[in-house]
C-alpha cells in the first residue's frame, strides 16, 4: 500500500493539471492586458504630443496676423480630449468677419477669423480612422475641413475630391449644389441635408469678392452694388438691387434666396440739411431736398411722414413708395 505503482508515479495528478491550466490562462490574460496598456499608453503619449486646435486670424491678404487658443482651451488647464486621449476635433472651421474703417477700402475692410483642426500624429490618425463612427453635425460645405468630411461619412478619397473642387474655385451656393457633387450619394445627402449650413450674403457687409461670387453678378455688378450701398446709406431690403441699371426681376430671382440685409443705420431724413438730402437716390434733386426742409419748418412734427411728403407733391409717388420702405430715423 505504501509503494505506488510505476504507472501512477509517471502521470500528473488532475489537481496539478488544473493549477497549470489556470496559471497559463492568467499568463495569457496578463500578456494581453500588458499589450493593451502598452498600446493605450503609447497612443496617449502620441496624442499628448499633438498641437491643440487653434484659432487663426486672417487679414484680407490671406496672411495670419496672430494665433489664438479657442475659448474651450483658454478656459481650462488642459484641452478637451476624446475617447482615445487626443485633443477633441472641432466640428468645422468657424468663420467670422470683422469690419473696420480704412480709407483705402472706402471706409470698410474685413478680417476673417477661421477655426481649424490642427494636424495630429499619424499613429493617432490611424487609430481614429480604424475606430471612427459616422457623425452628423452642422457644417458649411464651402469651409468644412477634409477631416470633418471624413467624420461626416465620406471616404478620404471623396473628402479630398470635394476639397479639390473648392481649391479650383468651385462653390456650393445652395444645398442642391452639394447634392449634385458626384461623390455625394443620394442617401448621404438625405442624411446630411438638415445639417448643411450655407450662410447667405449680407448686402450691407459683403465686399466685392463675396458679391462677385453670386450667380449672375460678376465684377461689374459687384462694384455697382457696393457703390449704390454707399449712396443709400445701406440696403433696407434686398429688392433695392433692382434699382440698378438693367438689374431686372430675372436676375434678382436667381439670387434672392442667397442674400439678405442686416439692419442699416437709420436714414436721418428729418434732420439732414438739403445738401445731404439731395444725395439720396430717392430724393436726388436740389428742389426736392429744399422742399423737405421747408416742409419740416412749416409742419408739426407729428405730421412728418413720407406719405405726407408725397401728398404735398414733394416726392413722386414711386420715390415715396421706395423711400417709405427704408429704415428711417424717428422724427
Backbone torsions as a table, in degrees:
resi	resn	phi	psi	omega
1	UNK	NA	-32.6	-176.2
2	UNK	-76.1	-29.9	-178.2
3	UNK	-96.2	120.7	179.6
4	UNK	-78.2	155.0	-179.6
5	UNK	-70.1	156.4	179.1
6	UNK	-59.8	-35.4	-179.2
7	UNK	-63.7	-41.3	-178.2
8	UNK	-69.8	-34.6	178.6
9	UNK	-65.2	-30.5	-176.7
10	UNK	-84.0	-10.7	-177.0
11	UNK	-105.2	129.8	176.9
12	UNK	-69.9	150.1	-179.9
13	UNK	-74.3	158.1	179.4
14	UNK	-63.4	-32.7	179.3
15	UNK	-64.9	-42.5	179.0
16	UNK	-64.9	-37.8	179.7
17	UNK	-64.2	-42.1	179.8
18	UNK	-65.1	-42.6	179.4
19	UNK	-61.6	-42.1	179.0
20	UNK	-64.9	-39.7	179.2
21	UNK	-64.7	-41.8	179.6
22	UNK	-65.7	-41.3	179.1
23	UNK	-63.0	-40.1	178.4
24	UNK	-65.0	-40.8	179.3
25	UNK	-62.4	-43.9	178.0
26	UNK	-63.8	-36.0	179.4
27	UNK	-64.7	-43.7	178.4
28	UNK	-64.3	-44.9	-180.0
29	UNK	-62.7	-42.8	179.0
30	UNK	-62.9	-39.6	179.2
31	UNK	-64.4	-45.4	178.7
32	UNK	-63.1	-40.7	178.7
33	UNK	-64.0	-40.2	179.2
34	UNK	-63.6	-41.7	177.4
35	UNK	-62.6	-42.2	-179.3
36	UNK	-63.9	-45.1	179.7
37	UNK	-64.3	-41.7	179.7
38	UNK	-62.2	-44.2	-179.4
39	UNK	-65.3	-43.2	179.2
40	UNK	-64.7	-38.9	179.2
41	UNK	-65.5	-42.3	179.4
42	UNK	-64.0	-42.0	179.2
43	UNK	-63.8	-40.1	178.9
44	UNK	-63.3	-43.9	178.9
45	UNK	-61.7	-45.8	-180.0
46	UNK	-62.7	-41.4	-179.0
47	UNK	-66.3	-38.6	-179.4
48	UNK	-68.6	-21.7	177.0
49	UNK	-75.8	-18.6	-177.8
50	UNK	-66.1	148.6	175.4
51	UNK	-76.1	136.0	177.8
52	UNK	-68.3	158.5	178.1
53	UNK	-62.0	146.0	-174.8
54	UNK	-132.2	168.3	173.7
55	UNK	-110.3	127.1	178.2
56	UNK	-107.6	135.8	177.1
57	UNK	-104.3	118.5	-177.7
58	UNK	-107.7	136.7	174.4
59	UNK	-86.9	-179.0	-177.4
60	UNK	-58.8	-35.3	-176.2
61	UNK	-80.5	1.7	176.1
62	UNK	88.7	0.5	-179.9
63	UNK	-90.2	145.7	180.0
64	UNK	-77.1	121.5	-179.2
65	UNK	-82.8	-38.9	178.7
66	UNK	-160.2	166.6	-176.7
67	UNK	-125.5	130.8	-177.8
68	UNK	-125.9	150.0	173.1
69	UNK	-78.2	144.8	178.5
70	UNK	-66.6	159.6	-176.7
71	UNK	-55.4	-40.8	-175.9
72	UNK	-69.1	-21.3	177.0
73	UNK	-87.1	-39.5	-178.4
74	UNK	-66.5	-31.2	-173.7
75	UNK	-86.8	-4.7	178.8
76	UNK	-130.2	157.9	-177.8
77	UNK	-73.4	-30.7	179.5
78	UNK	-125.6	145.4	-179.6
79	UNK	-67.8	152.3	176.5
80	UNK	-61.1	143.1	-177.9
81	UNK	-121.1	158.1	177.7
82	UNK	-96.6	-168.7	-173.1
83	UNK	-73.8	-6.7	176.5
84	UNK	-112.0	11.5	173.5
85	UNK	89.9	-1.7	-179.1
86	UNK	-89.8	163.1	177.2
87	UNK	-57.6	138.4	-177.3
88	UNK	-69.1	122.0	-178.8
89	UNK	-70.3	148.9	177.7
90	UNK	-76.5	154.0	-179.7
91	UNK	-67.0	-35.0	178.2
92	UNK	-169.6	161.1	174.7
93	UNK	-65.3	125.6	179.6
94	UNK	-95.3	135.1	-174.6
95	UNK	-123.6	131.5	173.4
96	UNK	-131.2	147.9	-179.8
97	UNK	-111.0	128.0	179.1
98	UNK	-109.7	126.8	-177.4
99	UNK	-107.8	139.4	178.5
100	UNK	-145.6	158.5	-178.2
101	UNK	-70.9	143.4	178.0
102	UNK	-161.1	119.7	-175.0
103	UNK	-65.1	-26.6	-178.0
104	UNK	-75.1	-20.9	-178.1
105	UNK	-114.1	28.8	177.9
106	UNK	73.3	23.8	176.1
107	UNK	95.0	-3.5	-178.2
108	UNK	-139.8	135.3	176.7
109	UNK	-144.7	143.3	-174.8
110	UNK	-113.7	150.8	171.9
111	UNK	-130.8	138.6	-178.4
112	UNK	-104.5	135.7	174.8
113	UNK	-107.0	114.7	-176.6
114	UNK	-114.6	132.2	177.9
115	UNK	-106.8	119.4	-172.9
116	UNK	-128.6	157.0	174.6
117	UNK	-75.2	135.5	176.3
118	UNK	-79.7	152.7	176.9
119	UNK	-68.2	143.2	179.6
120	UNK	-115.2	166.5	-178.1
121	UNK	-65.3	153.6	-179.0
122	UNK	-61.0	-35.7	-179.2
123	UNK	-66.3	-43.7	178.5
124	UNK	-64.2	-43.3	179.6
125	UNK	-62.5	-38.1	179.4
126	UNK	-62.8	-44.1	178.8
127	UNK	-65.5	-40.5	-179.7
128	UNK	-65.0	-39.3	178.1
129	UNK	-64.6	-38.3	-177.9
130	UNK	-72.0	-26.8	-174.8
131	UNK	-114.2	7.3	-174.1
132	UNK	-66.6	148.5	176.1
133	UNK	-117.2	145.2	179.2
134	UNK	-70.3	130.4	-178.1
135	UNK	-120.3	164.7	174.3
136	UNK	-134.4	122.9	179.1
137	UNK	-153.1	163.2	-177.9
138	UNK	-65.7	136.3	-179.4
139	UNK	-155.0	154.0	173.7
140	UNK	-104.3	114.1	-176.3
141	UNK	-62.3	-14.0	178.8
142	UNK	-84.9	-16.5	-176.4
143	UNK	-128.9	-12.0	-176.1
144	UNK	-61.8	140.9	-176.8
145	UNK	-76.3	162.9	176.9
146	UNK	-61.2	-41.1	179.5
147	UNK	-59.5	-42.4	-179.2
148	UNK	-74.7	-28.5	172.6
149	UNK	-62.2	-38.5	176.7
150	UNK	-65.5	-40.1	176.8
151	UNK	-62.8	-30.0	179.5
152	UNK	-76.9	-6.7	175.7
153	UNK	116.0	-1.0	178.2
154	UNK	-83.0	149.0	173.9
155	UNK	-72.9	165.7	179.2
156	UNK	-59.8	-39.0	-179.9
157	UNK	-65.7	-42.4	179.2
158	UNK	-66.1	-43.7	179.5
159	UNK	-61.4	-40.7	179.5
160	UNK	-67.6	-34.5	177.7
161	UNK	-63.7	-40.8	177.3
162	UNK	-64.6	-42.6	179.8
163	UNK	-65.2	-38.4	177.6
164	UNK	-64.3	-39.3	178.0
165	UNK	-61.1	-42.3	179.1
166	UNK	-69.0	-38.0	-179.0
167	UNK	-63.4	-27.0	179.7
168	UNK	-88.1	7.7	177.8
169	UNK	101.7	0.1	179.0
170	UNK	-68.9	147.2	-178.2
171	UNK	-144.1	140.3	176.0
172	UNK	-97.5	104.6	-177.8
173	UNK	-83.2	-33.3	-178.8
174	UNK	-131.2	166.0	176.5
175	UNK	-59.3	-37.3	-178.8
176	UNK	-63.3	-28.8	177.2
177	UNK	-65.4	-39.6	178.5
178	UNK	-65.9	-36.4	179.8
179	UNK	-65.5	-27.5	-177.7
180	UNK	-78.3	-11.7	179.2
181	UNK	-62.3	136.8	-173.7
182	UNK	-68.7	-15.2	180.0
183	UNK	-95.2	-3.0	-178.6
184	UNK	-101.3	103.8	179.1
185	UNK	-68.6	155.2	-179.7
186	UNK	-58.2	-42.0	-178.7
187	UNK	-66.0	-37.1	178.5
188	UNK	-68.0	-42.1	179.9
189	UNK	-64.1	-40.8	179.2
190	UNK	-61.1	-37.0	179.2
191	UNK	-71.5	-37.7	-173.0
192	UNK	-92.0	-16.8	-174.5
193	UNK	-50.8	-44.7	-179.5
194	UNK	-65.5	-16.5	-175.8
195	UNK	-101.3	-4.4	-180.0
196	UNK	-75.8	125.8	-176.1
197	UNK	-128.9	97.1	178.5
198	UNK	-106.1	107.2	-177.2
199	UNK	-61.1	140.6	174.4
200	UNK	-77.6	161.7	-178.5
201	UNK	-87.4	127.3	178.2
202	UNK	-85.1	114.1	-177.5
203	UNK	-63.1	-21.9	-179.2
204	UNK	-94.8	-2.2	-178.5
205	UNK	-128.0	-21.5	-173.7
206	UNK	-70.6	144.3	174.0
207	UNK	-89.4	-179.6	-176.2
208	UNK	-62.5	-34.8	-178.9
209	UNK	-65.1	-43.3	179.4
210	UNK	-66.3	-38.0	178.9
211	UNK	-70.7	-36.6	179.3
212	UNK	-60.2	-30.5	-177.7
213	UNK	-75.7	-11.5	179.2
214	UNK	-72.0	148.6	-178.3
215	UNK	-63.6	131.4	175.9
216	UNK	78.3	9.0	-177.8
217	UNK	-94.2	-75.4	-178.4
218	UNK	78.3	174.0	-175.7
219	UNK	-60.7	-37.0	-176.2
220	UNK	-63.0	-55.2	-178.1
221	UNK	-71.6	-28.3	176.0
222	UNK	-60.7	-43.5	178.0
223	UNK	-66.7	-39.7	179.2
224	UNK	-64.1	-40.2	-179.6
225	UNK	-63.8	-43.4	179.3
226	UNK	-65.4	-43.0	-179.9
227	UNK	-65.0	-42.2	-179.6
228	UNK	-68.9	-30.7	175.8
229	UNK	-60.8	-39.9	178.3
230	UNK	-66.2	-39.1	179.5
231	UNK	-66.1	-39.8	-178.7
232	UNK	-76.4	-22.3	-170.8
233	UNK	80.7	19.2	-178.3
234	UNK	115.8	139.0	178.1
235	UNK	-72.2	133.6	176.5
236	UNK	-94.6	-25.2	178.3
237	UNK	-155.2	145.2	-172.5
238	UNK	-60.3	-28.7	-178.3
239	UNK	-62.6	-13.0	176.9
240	UNK	-63.6	-16.0	174.5
241	UNK	-59.5	-30.5	-178.6
242	UNK	-73.9	-3.4	171.7
243	UNK	-71.7	-22.1	-177.2
244	UNK	-69.5	150.4	-177.9
245	UNK	-61.8	124.8	178.5
246	UNK	63.3	19.4	173.1
247	UNK	-94.9	89.2	-171.2
248	UNK	-90.1	-179.1	-178.9
249	UNK	-60.7	-38.7	-179.8
250	UNK	-62.3	-42.3	179.5
251	UNK	-67.3	-39.8	179.7
252	UNK	-66.9	-43.3	-178.9
253	UNK	-61.9	-26.5	-178.6
254	UNK	-71.5	-15.2	-177.5
255	UNK	-134.8	4.1	-173.5
256	UNK	-62.2	-28.6	178.6
257	UNK	-82.4	-2.1	-177.9
258	UNK	-104.8	-5.4	-174.9
259	UNK	-128.5	160.9	172.3
260	UNK	-156.0	170.9	179.5
261	UNK	-120.2	119.7	168.0
262	UNK	-72.5	158.0	-174.4
263	UNK	-66.2	123.2	178.9
264	UNK	-80.4	172.4	172.8
265	UNK	-65.4	131.2	-179.0
266	UNK	-56.5	138.6	-179.1
267	UNK	-78.5	127.8	-174.6
268	UNK	-84.2	63.2	-176.8
269	UNK	-60.7	-34.4	-171.3
270	UNK	-95.7	6.0	179.3
271	UNK	-131.2	-20.3	-176.5
272	UNK	-69.5	147.2	174.9
273	UNK	-73.9	169.9	-174.9
274	UNK	-61.6	-39.5	-178.6
275	UNK	-61.6	-31.9	178.1
276	UNK	-82.5	-37.6	-178.9
277	UNK	-61.1	-38.8	-174.7
278	UNK	-70.0	-10.6	178.6
279	UNK	-81.7	-13.9	-179.5
280	UNK	-74.5	136.9	-176.8
281	UNK	-59.9	-24.9	-178.2
282	UNK	-93.2	-0.9	174.7
283	UNK	-113.8	-58.4	165.2
284	UNK	47.1	16.8	175.0
285	UNK	-142.4	146.4	-179.4
286	UNK	-63.7	-38.7	-178.0
287	UNK	-65.5	-43.7	-179.7
288	UNK	-65.7	-39.9	-179.8
289	UNK	-63.0	-44.8	178.2
290	UNK	-64.5	-36.7	179.8
291	UNK	-65.6	-35.3	177.7
292	UNK	-65.1	-40.9	178.7
293	UNK	-63.8	-43.2	177.6
294	UNK	-64.3	-37.2	177.5
295	UNK	-61.2	-43.0	180.0
296	UNK	-65.2	-35.7	-177.1
297	UNK	-75.1	-22.3	-173.6
298	UNK	-119.1	11.1	-178.4
299	UNK	-127.8	137.3	176.7
300	UNK	-56.9	144.0	-176.0
301	UNK	-56.9	-36.2	-177.9
302	UNK	-66.9	-13.0	179.6
303	UNK	-101.7	8.3	179.7
304	UNK	-78.1	99.9	176.7
305	UNK	-140.3	158.6	177.2
306	UNK	-65.4	-36.9	178.5
307	UNK	-62.2	-36.2	178.5
308	UNK	-67.2	-35.5	176.4
309	UNK	-63.7	-39.0	178.5
310	UNK	-68.9	-42.3	-179.4
311	UNK	-65.2	-28.4	179.4
312	UNK	-83.2	-1.5	178.6
313	UNK	79.2	14.3	-179.3
314	UNK	-79.2	-39.9	179.8
315	UNK	-118.4	137.7	172.6
316	UNK	-59.5	153.8	-175.6
317	UNK	-57.5	-42.1	-178.5
318	UNK	-66.0	-43.4	178.1
319	UNK	-65.0	-39.9	178.9
320	UNK	-64.6	-38.9	179.6
321	UNK	-63.5	-43.9	-179.6
322	UNK	-69.9	-39.6	180.0
323	UNK	-66.6	-33.5	-178.4
324	UNK	-66.6	-20.9	178.7
325	UNK	-86.0	-7.9	179.7
326	UNK	-78.8	160.3	175.4
327	UNK	-79.7	111.3	-175.4
328	UNK	-116.7	136.8	178.1
329	UNK	-65.2	148.1	179.2
330	UNK	-64.5	146.3	178.2
331	UNK	-58.3	NA	NA
